[in-house]
Amino acid sequence: LGSTESLAEHPATMTHAGVDPLEREKLGITEDLVRLSVGVEHPDDLIWDLEQALNEV
């Protein structure tokens, strides 16, 4: 986060790992949540990357 490239992260185990699970749930930070921080890549590249990743899950 805070960089020029895009990043997908799992807040429950990364940025909010130290927050009590019940508090995370109140905040809407579930185990299924993935945060996407969009960088300066060309939109077509980002869309392609996301499509590839989503096709794998």
mmCIF file of the C-alpha atoms, coordinates in Angstrom:
data_MODEL
# 
_entry.id   MODEL 
# 
loop_
_atom_site.group_PDB 
_atom_site.id 
_atom_site.type_symbol 
_atom_site.label_atom_id 
_atom_site.label_alt_id 
_atom_site.label_comp_id 
_atom_site.label_asym_id 
_atom_site.label_entity_id 
_atom_site.label_seq_id 
_atom_site.pdbx_PDB_ins_code 
_atom_site.Cartn_x 
_atom_site.Cartn_y 
_atom_site.Cartn_z 
_atom_site.occupancy 
_atom_site.B_iso_or_equiv 
_atom_site.pdbx_formal_charge 
_atom_site.auth_seq_id 
_atom_site.auth_comp_id 
_atom_site.auth_asym_id 
_atom_site.auth_atom_id 
_atom_site.pdbx_PDB_model_num 
ATOM 1  C CA . LEU A 1 1  ? 0.000   0.000   0.000   1.00 0.00 ? 1  LEU A CA 1 
ATOM 2  C CA . GLY A 1 2  ? 1.252   3.476   -0.782  1.00 0.00 ? 2  GLY A CA 1 
ATOM 3  C CA . SER A 1 3  ? 3.195   2.480   -3.879  1.00 0.00 ? 3  SER A CA 1 
ATOM 4  C CA . THR A 1 4  ? 2.701   2.981   -7.617  1.00 0.00 ? 4  THR A CA 1 
ATOM 5  C CA . GLU A 1 5  ? 1.960   -0.656  -8.427  1.00 0.00 ? 5  GLU A CA 1 
ATOM 6  C CA . SER A 1 6  ? -1.334  -2.406  -7.798  1.00 0.00 ? 6  SER A CA 1 
ATOM 7  C CA . LEU A 1 7  ? -1.599  -4.717  -4.833  1.00 0.00 ? 7  LEU A CA 1 
ATOM 8  C CA . ALA A 1 8  ? -4.173  -7.229  -3.644  1.00 0.00 ? 8  ALA A CA 1 
ATOM 9  C CA . GLU A 1 9  ? -4.055  -7.959  0.063   1.00 0.00 ? 9  GLU A CA 1 
ATOM 10 C CA . HIS A 1 10 ? -5.980  -9.943  2.660   1.00 0.00 ? 10 HIS A CA 1 
ATOM 11 C CA . PRO A 1 11 ? -6.692  -7.479  5.501   1.00 0.00 ? 11 PRO A CA 1 
ATOM 12 C CA . ALA A 1 12 ? -7.717  -10.147 8.031   1.00 0.00 ? 12 ALA A CA 1 
ATOM 13 C CA . THR A 1 13 ? -4.221  -11.656 7.967   1.00 0.00 ? 13 THR A CA 1 
ATOM 14 C CA . MET A 1 14 ? -2.210  -8.600  6.999   1.00 0.00 ? 14 MET A CA 1 
ATOM 15 C CA . THR A 1 15 ? -3.128  -5.016  7.905   1.00 0.00 ? 15 THR A CA 1 
ATOM 16 C CA . HIS A 1 16 ? -5.748  -5.976  10.519  1.00 0.00 ? 16 HIS A CA 1 
ATOM 17 C CA . ALA A 1 17 ? -4.238  -9.217  11.820  1.00 0.00 ? 17 ALA A CA 1 
ATOM 18 C CA . GLY A 1 18 ? -3.843  -7.703  15.298  1.00 0.00 ? 18 GLY A CA 1 
ATOM 19 C CA . VAL A 1 19 ? -7.488  -6.629  15.537  1.00 0.00 ? 19 VAL A CA 1 
ATOM 20 C CA . ASP A 1 20 ? -9.830  -8.851  17.539  1.00 0.00 ? 20 ASP A CA 1 
ATOM 21 C CA . PRO A 1 21 ? -11.823 -11.104 15.155  1.00 0.00 ? 21 PRO A CA 1 
ATOM 22 C CA . LEU A 1 22 ? -15.178 -9.878  16.510  1.00 0.00 ? 22 LEU A CA 1 
ATOM 23 C CA . GLU A 1 23 ? -14.112 -6.258  16.001  1.00 0.00 ? 23 GLU A CA 1 
ATOM 24 C CA . ARG A 1 24 ? -12.918 -7.059  12.470  1.00 0.00 ? 24 ARG A CA 1 
ATOM 25 C CA . GLU A 1 25 ? -16.306 -8.574  11.708  1.00 0.00 ? 25 GLU A CA 1 
ATOM 26 C CA . LYS A 1 26 ? -18.070 -5.440  13.019  1.00 0.00 ? 26 LYS A CA 1 
ATOM 27 C CA . LEU A 1 27 ? -15.880 -3.402  10.684  1.00 0.00 ? 27 LEU A CA 1 
ATOM 28 C CA . GLY A 1 28 ? -16.783 -5.617  7.721   1.00 0.00 ? 28 GLY A CA 1 
ATOM 29 C CA . ILE A 1 29 ? -13.306 -7.116  7.508   1.00 0.00 ? 29 ILE A CA 1 
ATOM 30 C CA . THR A 1 30 ? -14.223 -10.733 6.890   1.00 0.00 ? 30 THR A CA 1 
ATOM 31 C CA . GLU A 1 31 ? -12.038 -13.702 5.995   1.00 0.00 ? 31 GLU A CA 1 
ATOM 32 C CA . ASP A 1 32 ? -13.397 -13.407 2.435   1.00 0.00 ? 32 ASP A CA 1 
ATOM 33 C CA . LEU A 1 33 ? -12.398 -9.760  1.974   1.00 0.00 ? 33 LEU A CA 1 
ATOM 34 C CA . VAL A 1 34 ? -9.607  -8.921  -0.459  1.00 0.00 ? 34 VAL A CA 1 
ATOM 35 C CA . ARG A 1 35 ? -8.502  -5.305  -0.760  1.00 0.00 ? 35 ARG A CA 1 
ATOM 36 C CA . LEU A 1 36 ? -7.357  -4.072  -4.138  1.00 0.00 ? 36 LEU A CA 1 
ATOM 37 C CA . SER A 1 37 ? -5.182  -0.974  -4.169  1.00 0.00 ? 37 SER A CA 1 
ATOM 38 C CA . VAL A 1 38 ? -4.956  0.172   -7.790  1.00 0.00 ? 38 VAL A CA 1 
ATOM 39 C CA . GLY A 1 39 ? -1.667  1.581   -9.032  1.00 0.00 ? 39 GLY A CA 1 
ATOM 40 C CA . VAL A 1 40 ? -0.590  3.282   -12.236 1.00 0.00 ? 40 VAL A CA 1 
ATOM 41 C CA . GLU A 1 41 ? -0.483  0.261   -14.541 1.00 0.00 ? 41 GLU A CA 1 
ATOM 42 C CA . HIS A 1 42 ? -2.310  0.428   -17.843 1.00 0.00 ? 42 HIS A CA 1 
ATOM 43 C CA . PRO A 1 43 ? -5.983  -0.449  -17.172 1.00 0.00 ? 43 PRO A CA 1 
ATOM 44 C CA . ASP A 1 44 ? -5.952  -3.243  -19.763 1.00 0.00 ? 44 ASP A CA 1 
ATOM 45 C CA . ASP A 1 45 ? -3.016  -4.907  -17.988 1.00 0.00 ? 45 ASP A CA 1 
ATOM 46 C CA . LEU A 1 46 ? -4.764  -4.677  -14.636 1.00 0.00 ? 46 LEU A CA 1 
ATOM 47 C CA . ILE A 1 47 ? -8.019  -6.083  -16.037 1.00 0.00 ? 47 ILE A CA 1 
ATOM 48 C CA . TRP A 1 48 ? -6.132  -8.962  -17.660 1.00 0.00 ? 48 TRP A CA 1 
ATOM 49 C CA . ASP A 1 49 ? -4.294  -9.761  -14.422 1.00 0.00 ? 49 ASP A CA 1 
ATOM 50 C CA . LEU A 1 50 ? -7.524  -9.686  -12.399 1.00 0.00 ? 50 LEU A CA 1 
ATOM 51 C CA . GLU A 1 51 ? -9.345  -11.894 -14.898 1.00 0.00 ? 51 GLU A CA 1 
ATOM 52 C CA . GLN A 1 52 ? -6.514  -14.438 -14.757 1.00 0.00 ? 52 GLN A CA 1 
ATOM 53 C CA . ALA A 1 53 ? -6.525  -14.464 -10.957 1.00 0.00 ? 53 ALA A CA 1 
ATOM 54 C CA . LEU A 1 54 ? -10.308 -14.719 -10.659 1.00 0.00 ? 54 LEU A CA 1 
ATOM 55 C CA . ASN A 1 55 ? -10.416 -17.582 -13.140 1.00 0.00 ? 55 ASN A CA 1 
ATOM 56 C CA . GLU A 1 56 ? -8.132  -19.528 -10.789 1.00 0.00 ? 56 GLU A CA 1 
ATOM 57 C CA . VAL A 1 57 ? -10.343 -19.225 -7.699  1.00 0.00 ? 57 VAL A CA 1 
# 
